[in-house]
Amino acid sequence: MKSIVAACLTLGLVSIARAQPPAPPREAPPVCTRAELRVAADLYVAAQKAGNVSKLAFADNVVFRENMADVAKDAGLWNTPLPIALSRTFVDAARCRTFTELVVTDGDHQYVLGTRLYVDQRKITRIDSLVSDEGDWLFNANAYLKYSKAENWKAPNAEQRVSAQELINAANSYLDLFSDKFVKAPWGVPCARLEGGAYTNPEGKADAGCEVGIPPGVLYIVNRDYVVDEVAGVVNVFCRFGNSATGMPDSHTFRLVNGKITNVHTISVNLNPDAPSPQADDNGAIVRTGS
């Protein structure tokens, strides 16, 4: 009797297994090299200067995104020629992604941009830009350029580097502080934060820290997505403040030396024009709060 029951159960399980649809095939991981990523980013910067992306190698299924929303190819800011005053790129050969920070201070309109490229076999499968300008969080392109140019973002020596996971852990510890003030972040000294244009160390003090200025209360930073450049000692995080669908689009970029955070750059886009954000002046001081 037991053998008959066992056989029936086995047949039932086989029938159930046969009735289930097959699992979708796993997508092959993207293929790239650091050199290919660097070339793609350099071509993007040139295209942004010219306002012409026709020379970029896009995949057939390329996705265009701006401020964390899908846009048409001809609707993005990359179609507008911009006099770029500063560009800085980091590449992630494990994820086949790049992150480029661009600052525009001349011309009719000032911007601070953070753009990611997703690359597979030398083709761009996604271009994803955060576009910040006047009215966005602590925005001031003049201050962003001034302090960013003066900072040291050179790659640390090999013995001063940490693993990709340690870079991600450091970034997460900082972002977790916004919801849990007991988290310990690996602060370095000196350390400086540049947020939109506001700067924590305008005097260049050797003992400056980054612990000041974390807002009180609980704010969850969600949808975290990473570009990790182990060679440069840098991790970039795209994320949202608060709500995973409507929260403020944000970019946080961290530089680490010997496992300690030395620099933080943020680009945050205010999606609500009826609630203007605080702004910074050309010296990196906060001069106006939103109403």
Secondary structure, 3 states (H helix, E strand, C coil): CHHHHHHHHHHHHHHHHHHCCCCCCCCCCCCCCHHHHHHHHHHHHHHHHHCCCCCCCEEEEEEEEECCEECCHHHCHHHCCCCEEEEEEEEECCCCEEEEEEEECCCCCCEEEEEEEEEECCEEEEEEEEEECCCCCCECHHHHHHHHHHCCCCCCCHHHCCCHHHHHHHHHHHHHCCCCCCCCCCEEEEEEEEECEEECCCCCCCCCCCCCCCCCCCCCEEEEEEEEECCCCEEEEEEEECCCCCCEEEEEEEEEECCEEEEEEEEECCCCCCCCCCEECCCCCEEECCC
